[in-house]
Amino acid sequence: MKVSVQTARDELSDLIDAALSGEEVIIDKADGTAVRMVPVTSPSKREFKFGLLKHLGPGPDFFEPMSEEDLAAWEGAA
């Protein structure tokens, strides 16, 4: 679907929904330039990456209970 900038202003929410559903949405300016709206996928909220360390994968889940072995080490019993 190709729309003008004015139409995009008036129907932005509908255009976003169309792009999210896989439809190609192009916003065309009067001078002939255009942009394409595409959905952006975001990483899982459970994954975090630190710049150069991103190859390490997802980090620990800090809200999971500790194992008995880790708890004993933390408390100085191991």
PyMOL Python script that loads the backbone (N, CA, C, O; Angstrom):
from pymol import cmd

cmd.read_pdbstr("""\
ATOM      1  N   MET A   1       0.859  -1.155   0.000  1.00  0.00           N
ATOM      2  CA  MET A   1       0.000   0.000   0.000  1.00  0.00           C
ATOM      3  C   MET A   1       0.911   1.225   0.000  1.00  0.00           C
ATOM      4  O   MET A   1       1.892   1.274   0.742  1.00  0.00           O
ATOM      5  N   LYS A   2       0.592   2.192  -0.817  1.00  0.00           N
ATOM      6  CA  LYS A   2       1.358   3.433  -0.906  1.00  0.00           C
ATOM      7  C   LYS A   2       0.437   4.569  -0.492  1.00  0.00           C
ATOM      8  O   LYS A   2      -0.665   4.708  -1.022  1.00  0.00           O
ATOM      9  N   VAL A   3       0.896   5.386   0.461  1.00  0.00           N
ATOM     10  CA  VAL A   3       0.078   6.487   0.968  1.00  0.00           C
ATOM     11  C   VAL A   3       0.907   7.769   1.007  1.00  0.00           C
ATOM     12  O   VAL A   3       2.137   7.734   1.005  1.00  0.00           O
ATOM     13  N   SER A   4       0.213   8.884   1.041  1.00  0.00           N
ATOM     14  CA  SER A   4       0.888  10.183   1.150  1.00  0.00           C
ATOM     15  C   SER A   4       1.237  10.458   2.613  1.00  0.00           C
ATOM     16  O   SER A   4       0.750   9.778   3.516  1.00  0.00           O
ATOM     17  N   VAL A   5       2.077  11.450   2.829  1.00  0.00           N
ATOM     18  CA  VAL A   5       2.447  11.832   4.184  1.00  0.00           C
ATOM     19  C   VAL A   5       1.211  12.277   4.965  1.00  0.00           C
ATOM     20  O   VAL A   5       1.064  11.930   6.137  1.00  0.00           O
ATOM     21  N   GLN A   6       0.338  13.026   4.340  1.00  0.00           N
ATOM     22  CA  GLN A   6      -0.873  13.497   5.023  1.00  0.00           C
ATOM     23  C   GLN A   6      -1.745  12.315   5.449  1.00  0.00           C
ATOM     24  O   GLN A   6      -2.252  12.285   6.570  1.00  0.00           O
ATOM     25  N   THR A   7      -1.915  11.355   4.562  1.00  0.00           N
ATOM     26  CA  THR A   7      -2.700  10.164   4.907  1.00  0.00           C
ATOM     27  C   THR A   7      -2.025   9.403   6.039  1.00  0.00           C
ATOM     28  O   THR A   7      -2.693   8.896   6.941  1.00  0.00           O
ATOM     29  N   ALA A   8      -0.686   9.326   5.989  1.00  0.00           N
ATOM     30  CA  ALA A   8       0.051   8.637   7.052  1.00  0.00           C
ATOM     31  C   ALA A   8      -0.164   9.318   8.399  1.00  0.00           C
ATOM     32  O   ALA A   8      -0.300   8.647   9.422  1.00  0.00           O
ATOM     33  N   ARG A   9      -0.193  10.632   8.401  1.00  0.00           N
ATOM     34  CA  ARG A   9      -0.454  11.370   9.650  1.00  0.00           C
ATOM     35  C   ARG A   9      -1.832  11.029  10.199  1.00  0.00           C
ATOM     36  O   ARG A   9      -2.000  10.814  11.399  1.00  0.00           O
ATOM     37  N   ASP A  10      -2.811  10.983   9.310  1.00  0.00           N
ATOM     38  CA  ASP A  10      -4.193  10.754   9.732  1.00  0.00           C
ATOM     39  C   ASP A  10      -4.466   9.303  10.118  1.00  0.00           C
ATOM     40  O   ASP A  10      -5.328   9.038  10.956  1.00  0.00           O
ATOM     41  N   GLU A  11      -3.747   8.370   9.519  1.00  0.00           N
ATOM     42  CA  GLU A  11      -4.052   6.943   9.703  1.00  0.00           C
ATOM     43  C   GLU A  11      -2.861   6.146  10.221  1.00  0.00           C
ATOM     44  O   GLU A  11      -2.728   4.963   9.909  1.00  0.00           O
ATOM     45  N   LEU A  12      -2.004   6.772  11.000  1.00  0.00           N
ATOM     46  CA  LEU A  12      -0.767   6.127  11.440  1.00  0.00           C
ATOM     47  C   LEU A  12      -1.023   4.804  12.157  1.00  0.00           C
ATOM     48  O   LEU A  12      -0.357   3.809  11.873  1.00  0.00           O
ATOM     49  N   SER A  13      -1.963   4.785  13.064  1.00  0.00           N
ATOM     50  CA  SER A  13      -2.236   3.566  13.818  1.00  0.00           C
ATOM     51  C   SER A  13      -2.634   2.419  12.888  1.00  0.00           C
ATOM     52  O   SER A  13      -2.170   1.292  13.061  1.00  0.00           O
ATOM     53  N   ASP A  14      -3.491   2.700  11.905  1.00  0.00           N
ATOM     54  CA  ASP A  14      -3.909   1.671  10.946  1.00  0.00           C
ATOM     55  C   ASP A  14      -2.732   1.210  10.092  1.00  0.00           C
ATOM     56  O   ASP A  14      -2.624   0.027   9.770  1.00  0.00           O
ATOM     57  N   LEU A  15      -1.857   2.133   9.725  1.00  0.00           N
ATOM     58  CA  LEU A  15      -0.696   1.776   8.911  1.00  0.00           C
ATOM     59  C   LEU A  15       0.284   0.908   9.698  1.00  0.00           C
ATOM     60  O   LEU A  15       0.880  -0.021   9.152  1.00  0.00           O
ATOM     61  N   ILE A  16       0.442   1.215  10.967  1.00  0.00           N
ATOM     62  CA  ILE A  16       1.301   0.387  11.818  1.00  0.00           C
ATOM     63  C   ILE A  16       0.733  -1.028  11.902  1.00  0.00           C
ATOM     64  O   ILE A  16       1.475  -2.003  11.780  1.00  0.00           O
ATOM     65  N   ASP A  17      -0.570  -1.143  12.108  1.00  0.00           N
ATOM     66  CA  ASP A  17      -1.205  -2.460  12.165  1.00  0.00           C
ATOM     67  C   ASP A  17      -1.020  -3.211  10.854  1.00  0.00           C
ATOM     68  O   ASP A  17      -0.771  -4.417  10.861  1.00  0.00           O
ATOM     69  N   ALA A  18      -1.138  -2.512   9.735  1.00  0.00           N
ATOM     70  CA  ALA A  18      -0.961  -3.143   8.427  1.00  0.00           C
ATOM     71  C   ALA A  18       0.471  -3.659   8.272  1.00  0.00           C
ATOM     72  O   ALA A  18       0.679  -4.777   7.800  1.00  0.00           O
ATOM     73  N   ALA A  19       1.455  -2.850   8.666  1.00  0.00           N
ATOM     74  CA  ALA A  19       2.852  -3.264   8.566  1.00  0.00           C
ATOM     75  C   ALA A  19       3.132  -4.460   9.484  1.00  0.00           C
ATOM     76  O   ALA A  19       3.855  -5.382   9.105  1.00  0.00           O
ATOM     77  N   LEU A  20       2.561  -4.440  10.684  1.00  0.00           N
ATOM     78  CA  LEU A  20       2.752  -5.548  11.617  1.00  0.00           C
ATOM     79  C   LEU A  20       2.138  -6.840  11.109  1.00  0.00           C
ATOM     80  O   LEU A  20       2.606  -7.928  11.446  1.00  0.00           O
ATOM     81  N   SER A  21       1.091  -6.728  10.299  1.00  0.00           N
ATOM     82  CA  SER A  21       0.446  -7.930   9.755  1.00  0.00           C
ATOM     83  C   SER A  21       1.115  -8.412   8.479  1.00  0.00           C
ATOM     84  O   SER A  21       0.654  -9.372   7.862  1.00  0.00           O
ATOM     85  N   GLY A  22       2.207  -7.752   8.073  1.00  0.00           N
ATOM     86  CA  GLY A  22       2.967  -8.216   6.923  1.00  0.00           C
ATOM     87  C   GLY A  22       2.739  -7.453   5.639  1.00  0.00           C
ATOM     88  O   GLY A  22       3.379  -7.747   4.629  1.00  0.00           O
ATOM     89  N   GLU A  23       1.849  -6.487   5.648  1.00  0.00           N
ATOM     90  CA  GLU A  23       1.590  -5.712   4.436  1.00  0.00           C
ATOM     91  C   GLU A  23       2.711  -4.691   4.225  1.00  0.00           C
ATOM     92  O   GLU A  23       3.209  -4.100   5.184  1.00  0.00           O
ATOM     93  N   GLU A  24       3.101  -4.489   2.975  1.00  0.00           N
ATOM     94  CA  GLU A  24       4.108  -3.486   2.671  1.00  0.00           C
ATOM     95  C   GLU A  24       3.445  -2.107   2.701  1.00  0.00           C
ATOM     96  O   GLU A  24       2.466  -1.869   1.993  1.00  0.00           O
ATOM     97  N   VAL A  25       3.978  -1.209   3.517  1.00  0.00           N
ATOM     98  CA  VAL A  25       3.441   0.142   3.643  1.00  0.00           C
ATOM     99  C   VAL A  25       4.530   1.120   3.220  1.00  0.00           C
ATOM    100  O   VAL A  25       5.616   1.146   3.800  1.00  0.00           O
ATOM    101  N   ILE A  26       4.227   1.921   2.204  1.00  0.00           N
ATOM    102  CA  ILE A  26       5.171   2.922   1.710  1.00  0.00           C
ATOM    103  C   ILE A  26       4.549   4.296   1.879  1.00  0.00           C
ATOM    104  O   ILE A  26       3.417   4.534   1.457  1.00  0.00           O
ATOM    105  N   ILE A  27       5.302   5.204   2.505  1.00  0.00           N
ATOM    106  CA  ILE A  27       4.849   6.583   2.673  1.00  0.00           C
ATOM    107  C   ILE A  27       5.611   7.412   1.650  1.00  0.00           C
ATOM    108  O   ILE A  27       6.840   7.473   1.669  1.00  0.00           O
ATOM    109  N   ASP A  28       4.866   8.045   0.763  1.00  0.00           N
ATOM    110  CA  ASP A  28       5.432   8.742  -0.386  1.00  0.00           C
ATOM    111  C   ASP A  28       5.298  10.251  -0.193  1.00  0.00           C
ATOM    112  O   ASP A  28       4.202  10.752   0.058  1.00  0.00           O
ATOM    113  N   LYS A  29       6.416  10.975  -0.310  1.00  0.00           N
ATOM    114  CA  LYS A  29       6.379  12.434  -0.223  1.00  0.00           C
ATOM    115  C   LYS A  29       6.130  13.023  -1.615  1.00  0.00           C
ATOM    116  O   LYS A  29       6.323  12.354  -2.631  1.00  0.00           O
ATOM    117  N   ALA A  30       5.708  14.261  -1.640  1.00  0.00           N
ATOM    118  CA  ALA A  30       5.386  14.927  -2.905  1.00  0.00           C
ATOM    119  C   ALA A  30       6.604  15.069  -3.811  1.00  0.00           C
ATOM    120  O   ALA A  30       6.466  15.116  -5.034  1.00  0.00           O
ATOM    121  N   ASP A  31       7.814  15.139  -3.210  1.00  0.00           N
ATOM    122  CA  ASP A  31       9.021  15.307  -4.031  1.00  0.00           C
ATOM    123  C   ASP A  31       9.537  13.987  -4.617  1.00  0.00           C
ATOM    124  O   ASP A  31      10.583  13.957  -5.267  1.00  0.00           O
ATOM    125  N   GLY A  32       8.801  12.906  -4.383  1.00  0.00           N
ATOM    126  CA  GLY A  32       9.166  11.621  -4.960  1.00  0.00           C
ATOM    127  C   GLY A  32       9.959  10.709  -4.041  1.00  0.00           C
ATOM    128  O   GLY A  32      10.183   9.545  -4.373  1.00  0.00           O
ATOM    129  N   THR A  33      10.389  11.217  -2.887  1.00  0.00           N
ATOM    130  CA  THR A  33      11.090  10.349  -1.938  1.00  0.00           C
ATOM    131  C   THR A  33      10.061   9.533  -1.169  1.00  0.00           C
ATOM    132  O   THR A  33       8.905   9.933  -1.038  1.00  0.00           O
ATOM    133  N   ALA A  34      10.489   8.407  -0.674  1.00  0.00           N
ATOM    134  CA  ALA A  34       9.558   7.521   0.029  1.00  0.00           C
ATOM    135  C   ALA A  34      10.289   6.744   1.113  1.00  0.00           C
ATOM    136  O   ALA A  34      11.511   6.602   1.090  1.00  0.00           O
ATOM    137  N   VAL A  35       9.512   6.250   2.054  1.00  0.00           N
ATOM    138  CA  VAL A  35      10.027   5.361   3.098  1.00  0.00           C
ATOM    139  C   VAL A  35       9.116   4.147   3.191  1.00  0.00           C
ATOM    140  O   VAL A  35       7.940   4.202   2.832  1.00  0.00           O
ATOM    141  N   ARG A  36       9.675   3.063   3.676  1.00  0.00           N
ATOM    142  CA  ARG A  36       8.895   1.840   3.856  1.00  0.00           C
ATOM    143  C   ARG A  36       8.797   1.544   5.352  1.00  0.00           C
ATOM    144  O   ARG A  36       9.800   1.589   6.064  1.00  0.00           O
ATOM    145  N   MET A  37       7.600   1.246   5.819  1.00  0.00           N
ATOM    146  CA  MET A  37       7.405   0.860   7.217  1.00  0.00           C
ATOM    147  C   MET A  37       7.548  -0.652   7.311  1.00  0.00           C
ATOM    148  O   MET A  37       6.923  -1.399   6.559  1.00  0.00           O
ATOM    149  N   VAL A  38       8.379  -1.083   8.244  1.00  0.00           N
ATOM    150  CA  VAL A  38       8.550  -2.518   8.480  1.00  0.00           C
ATOM    151  C   VAL A  38       8.498  -2.776   9.978  1.00  0.00           C
ATOM    152  O   VAL A  38       8.897  -1.920  10.767  1.00  0.00           O
ATOM    153  N   PRO A  39       8.013  -3.939  10.375  1.00  0.00           N
ATOM    154  CA  PRO A  39       7.986  -4.260  11.804  1.00  0.00           C
ATOM    155  C   PRO A  39       9.409  -4.458  12.326  1.00  0.00           C
ATOM    156  O   PRO A  39      10.293  -4.913  11.600  1.00  0.00           O
ATOM    157  N   VAL A  40       9.609  -4.117  13.567  1.00  0.00           N
ATOM    158  CA  VAL A  40      10.905  -4.301  14.213  1.00  0.00           C
ATOM    159  C   VAL A  40      10.723  -5.359  15.281  1.00  0.00           C
ATOM    160  O   VAL A  40       9.858  -5.240  16.148  1.00  0.00           O
ATOM    161  N   THR A  41      11.546  -6.400  15.211  1.00  0.00           N
ATOM    162  CA  THR A  41      11.469  -7.439  16.234  1.00  0.00           C
ATOM    163  C   THR A  41      12.451  -7.098  17.330  1.00  0.00           C
ATOM    164  O   THR A  41      13.589  -6.718  17.056  1.00  0.00           O
ATOM    165  N   SER A  42      12.024  -7.232  18.544  1.00  0.00           N
ATOM    166  CA  SER A  42      12.913  -6.936  19.666  1.00  0.00           C
ATOM    167  C   SER A  42      13.326  -8.244  20.323  1.00  0.00           C
ATOM    168  O   SER A  42      12.565  -9.211  20.309  1.00  0.00           O
ATOM    169  N   PRO A  43      14.514  -8.283  20.894  1.00  0.00           N
ATOM    170  CA  PRO A  43      14.951  -9.505  21.551  1.00  0.00           C
ATOM    171  C   PRO A  43      14.093  -9.795  22.775  1.00  0.00           C
ATOM    172  O   PRO A  43      13.448  -8.906  23.332  1.00  0.00           O
ATOM    173  N   SER A  44      14.102 -11.016  23.163  1.00  0.00           N
ATOM    174  CA  SER A  44      13.365 -11.428  24.362  1.00  0.00           C
ATOM    175  C   SER A  44      13.818 -10.587  25.548  1.00  0.00           C
ATOM    176  O   SER A  44      14.993 -10.234  25.653  1.00  0.00           O
ATOM    177  N   LYS A  45      12.899 -10.270  26.429  1.00  0.00           N
ATOM    178  CA  LYS A  45      13.257  -9.476  27.601  1.00  0.00           C
ATOM    179  C   LYS A  45      14.173 -10.243  28.543  1.00  0.00           C
ATOM    180  O   LYS A  45      14.836  -9.641  29.388  1.00  0.00           O
ATOM    181  N   ARG A  46      14.216 -11.559  28.410  1.00  0.00           N
ATOM    182  CA  ARG A  46      15.080 -12.365  29.271  1.00  0.00           C
ATOM    183  C   ARG A  46      16.516 -12.369  28.768  1.00  0.00           C
ATOM    184  O   ARG A  46      17.419 -12.772  29.501  1.00  0.00           O
ATOM    185  N   GLU A  47      16.744 -11.935  27.552  1.00  0.00           N
ATOM    186  CA  GLU A  47      18.099 -11.891  27.021  1.00  0.00           C
ATOM    187  C   GLU A  47      18.665 -10.493  27.194  1.00  0.00           C
ATOM    188  O   GLU A  47      17.991  -9.506  26.900  1.00  0.00           O
ATOM    189  N   PHE A  48      19.879 -10.406  27.662  1.00  0.00           N
ATOM    190  CA  PHE A  48      20.540  -9.117  27.676  1.00  0.00           C
ATOM    191  C   PHE A  48      21.944  -9.312  27.144  1.00  0.00           C
ATOM    192  O   PHE A  48      22.550 -10.364  27.346  1.00  0.00           O
ATOM    193  N   LYS A  49      22.452  -8.325  26.481  1.00  0.00           N
ATOM    194  CA  LYS A  49      23.757  -8.431  25.845  1.00  0.00           C
ATOM    195  C   LYS A  49      24.557  -7.179  26.143  1.00  0.00           C
ATOM    196  O   LYS A  49      24.031  -6.067  26.130  1.00  0.00           O
ATOM    197  N   PHE A  50      25.812  -7.376  26.405  1.00  0.00           N
ATOM    198  CA  PHE A  50      26.705  -6.277  26.695  1.00  0.00           C
ATOM    199  C   PHE A  50      27.715  -6.134  25.566  1.00  0.00           C
ATOM    200  O   PHE A  50      28.740  -6.817  25.566  1.00  0.00           O
ATOM    201  N   GLY A  51      27.448  -5.273  24.623  1.00  0.00           N
ATOM    202  CA  GLY A  51      28.390  -4.934  23.566  1.00  0.00           C
ATOM    203  C   GLY A  51      29.215  -6.089  23.045  1.00  0.00           C
ATOM    204  O   GLY A  51      28.689  -6.987  22.388  1.00  0.00           O
ATOM    205  N   LEU A  52      30.505  -6.072  23.335  1.00  0.00           N
ATOM    206  CA  LEU A  52      31.417  -7.090  22.825  1.00  0.00           C
ATOM    207  C   LEU A  52      31.166  -8.467  23.428  1.00  0.00           C
ATOM    208  O   LEU A  52      31.645  -9.468  22.896  1.00  0.00           O
ATOM    209  N   LEU A  53      30.422  -8.530  24.528  1.00  0.00           N
ATOM    210  CA  LEU A  53      30.160  -9.811  25.170  1.00  0.00           C
ATOM    211  C   LEU A  53      28.872 -10.465  24.686  1.00  0.00           C
ATOM    212  O   LEU A  53      28.452 -11.479  25.242  1.00  0.00           O
ATOM    213  N   LYS A  54      28.243  -9.903  23.663  1.00  0.00           N
ATOM    214  CA  LYS A  54      26.946 -10.414  23.228  1.00  0.00           C
ATOM    215  C   LYS A  54      27.019 -11.853  22.728  1.00  0.00           C
ATOM    216  O   LYS A  54      26.001 -12.545  22.718  1.00  0.00           O
ATOM    217  N   HIS A  55      28.197 -12.322  22.313  1.00  0.00           N
ATOM    218  CA  HIS A  55      28.322 -13.700  21.835  1.00  0.00           C
ATOM    219  C   HIS A  55      28.159 -14.723  22.962  1.00  0.00           C
ATOM    220  O   HIS A  55      28.035 -15.917  22.691  1.00  0.00           O
ATOM    221  N   LEU A  56      28.158 -14.273  24.221  1.00  0.00           N
ATOM    222  CA  LEU A  56      28.013 -15.185  25.348  1.00  0.00           C
ATOM    223  C   LEU A  56      26.595 -15.692  25.523  1.00  0.00           C
ATOM    224  O   LEU A  56      26.380 -16.671  26.237  1.00  0.00           O
ATOM    225  N   GLY A  57      25.622 -15.053  24.892  1.00  0.00           N
ATOM    226  CA  GLY A  57      24.235 -15.510  24.977  1.00  0.00           C
ATOM    227  C   GLY A  57      23.516 -14.914  26.171  1.00  0.00           C
ATOM    228  O   GLY A  57      23.994 -13.957  26.780  1.00  0.00           O
ATOM    229  N   PRO A  58      22.353 -15.487  26.509  1.00  0.00           N
ATOM    230  CA  PRO A  58      21.558 -14.926  27.608  1.00  0.00           C
ATOM    231  C   PRO A  58      22.273 -15.083  28.945  1.00  0.00           C
ATOM    232  O   PRO A  58      22.977 -16.066  29.175  1.00  0.00           O
ATOM    233  N   GLY A  59      22.086 -14.124  29.800  1.00  0.00           N
ATOM    234  CA  GLY A  59      22.729 -14.137  31.102  1.00  0.00           C
ATOM    235  C   GLY A  59      21.926 -14.919  32.123  1.00  0.00           C
ATOM    236  O   GLY A  59      20.916 -15.538  31.787  1.00  0.00           O
ATOM    237  N   PRO A  60      22.371 -14.893  33.353  1.00  0.00           N
ATOM    238  CA  PRO A  60      21.684 -15.657  34.405  1.00  0.00           C
ATOM    239  C   PRO A  60      20.317 -15.062  34.716  1.00  0.00           C
ATOM    240  O   PRO A  60      20.063 -13.876  34.507  1.00  0.00           O
ATOM    241  N   ASP A  61      19.452 -15.927  35.220  1.00  0.00           N
ATOM    242  CA  ASP A  61      18.136 -15.470  35.643  1.00  0.00           C
ATOM    243  C   ASP A  61      18.220 -15.197  37.146  1.00  0.00           C
ATOM    244  O   ASP A  61      18.210 -16.127  37.953  1.00  0.00           O
ATOM    245  N   PHE A  62      18.303 -13.925  37.511  1.00  0.00           N
ATOM    246  CA  PHE A  62      18.518 -13.553  38.899  1.00  0.00           C
ATOM    247  C   PHE A  62      17.317 -13.816  39.797  1.00  0.00           C
ATOM    248  O   PHE A  62      17.432 -13.717  41.019  1.00  0.00           O
ATOM    249  N   PHE A  63      16.182 -14.144  39.225  1.00  0.00           N
ATOM    250  CA  PHE A  63      14.988 -14.366  40.020  1.00  0.00           C
ATOM    251  C   PHE A  63      14.729 -15.849  40.290  1.00  0.00           C
ATOM    252  O   PHE A  63      13.771 -16.195  40.982  1.00  0.00           O
ATOM    253  N   GLU A  64      15.568 -16.714  39.754  1.00  0.00           N
ATOM    254  CA  GLU A  64      15.450 -18.149  40.017  1.00  0.00           C
ATOM    255  C   GLU A  64      16.122 -18.457  41.354  1.00  0.00           C
ATOM    256  O   GLU A  64      17.137 -17.846  41.689  1.00  0.00           O
ATOM    257  N   PRO A  65      15.568 -19.398  42.121  1.00  0.00           N
ATOM    258  CA  PRO A  65      16.211 -19.766  43.383  1.00  0.00           C
ATOM    259  C   PRO A  65      17.593 -20.371  43.138  1.00  0.00           C
ATOM    260  O   PRO A  65      17.835 -20.986  42.099  1.00  0.00           O
ATOM    261  N   MET A  66      18.496 -20.190  44.105  1.00  0.00           N
ATOM    262  CA  MET A  66      19.837 -20.774  44.000  1.00  0.00           C
ATOM    263  C   MET A  66      19.751 -22.280  44.243  1.00  0.00           C
ATOM    264  O   MET A  66      18.867 -22.763  44.951  1.00  0.00           O
ATOM    265  N   SER A  67      20.687 -23.007  43.640  1.00  0.00           N
ATOM    266  CA  SER A  67      20.774 -24.439  43.937  1.00  0.00           C
ATOM    267  C   SER A  67      21.284 -24.599  45.366  1.00  0.00           C
ATOM    268  O   SER A  67      21.857 -23.667  45.932  1.00  0.00           O
ATOM    269  N   GLU A  68      21.079 -25.767  45.942  1.00  0.00           N
ATOM    270  CA  GLU A  68      21.547 -26.021  47.317  1.00  0.00           C
ATOM    271  C   GLU A  68      23.067 -25.861  47.400  1.00  0.00           C
ATOM    272  O   GLU A  68      23.585 -25.329  48.381  1.00  0.00           O
ATOM    273  N   GLU A  69      23.774 -26.321  46.374  1.00  0.00           N
ATOM    274  CA  GLU A  69      25.236 -26.226  46.345  1.00  0.00           C
ATOM    275  C   GLU A  69      25.685 -24.757  46.315  1.00  0.00           C
ATOM    276  O   GLU A  69      26.592 -24.366  47.050  1.00  0.00           O
ATOM    277  N   ASP A  70      25.039 -23.945  45.456  1.00  0.00           N
ATOM    278  CA  ASP A  70      25.386 -22.532  45.378  1.00  0.00           C
ATOM    279  C   ASP A  70      25.048 -21.798  46.669  1.00  0.00           C
ATOM    280  O   ASP A  70      25.804 -20.935  47.114  1.00  0.00           O
ATOM    281  N   LEU A  71      23.917 -22.139  47.266  1.00  0.00           N
ATOM    282  CA  LEU A  71      23.503 -21.513  48.526  1.00  0.00           C
ATOM    283  C   LEU A  71      24.490 -21.836  49.632  1.00  0.00           C
ATOM    284  O   LEU A  71      24.844 -20.963  50.424  1.00  0.00           O
ATOM    285  N   ALA A  72      24.941 -23.100  49.692  1.00  0.00           N
ATOM    286  CA  ALA A  72      25.912 -23.501  50.706  1.00  0.00           C
ATOM    287  C   ALA A  72      27.223 -22.741  50.510  1.00  0.00           C
ATOM    288  O   ALA A  72      27.825 -22.287  51.482  1.00  0.00           O
ATOM    289  N   ALA A  73      27.666 -22.599  49.267  1.00  0.00           N
ATOM    290  CA  ALA A  73      28.899 -21.854  48.983  1.00  0.00           C
ATOM    291  C   ALA A  73      28.734 -20.387  49.373  1.00  0.00           C
ATOM    292  O   ALA A  73      29.660 -19.782  49.915  1.00  0.00           O
ATOM    293  N   TRP A  74      27.597 -19.828  49.109  1.00  0.00           N
ATOM    294  CA  TRP A  74      27.325 -18.417  49.436  1.00  0.00           C
ATOM    295  C   TRP A  74      27.373 -18.207  50.950  1.00  0.00           C
ATOM    296  O   TRP A  74      27.893 -17.203  51.436  1.00  0.00           O
ATOM    297  N   GLU A  75      26.817 -19.181  51.685  1.00  0.00           N
ATOM    298  CA  GLU A  75      26.778 -19.051  53.126  1.00  0.00           C
ATOM    299  C   GLU A  75      28.083 -19.492  53.796  1.00  0.00           C
ATOM    300  O   GLU A  75      28.211 -19.431  55.019  1.00  0.00           O
ATOM    301  N   GLY A  76      29.044 -19.935  52.988  1.00  0.00           N
ATOM    302  CA  GLY A  76      30.356 -20.312  53.531  1.00  0.00           C
ATOM    303  C   GLY A  76      30.426 -21.726  54.065  1.00  0.00           C
ATOM    304  O   GLY A  76      31.402 -22.083  54.724  1.00  0.00           O
ATOM    305  N   ALA A  77      29.425 -22.536  53.801  1.00  0.00           N
ATOM    306  CA  ALA A  77      29.405 -23.898  54.323  1.00  0.00           C
ATOM    307  C   ALA A  77      30.157 -24.868  53.430  1.00  0.00           C
ATOM    308  O   ALA A  77      30.451 -25.989  53.845  1.00  0.00           O
ATOM    309  N   ALA A  78      30.468 -24.461  52.227  1.00  0.00           N
ATOM    310  CA  ALA A  78      31.134 -25.418  51.313  1.00  0.00           C
ATOM    311  C   ALA A  78      32.595 -25.091  51.146  1.00  0.00           C
ATOM    312  O   ALA A  78      33.304 -25.785  50.418  1.00  0.00           O
TER     313      ALA A  78
END
""", "prot")
cmd.dss("prot")
cmd.show_as("cartoon", "prot")
cmd.util.cbc("prot")
cmd.orient("prot")
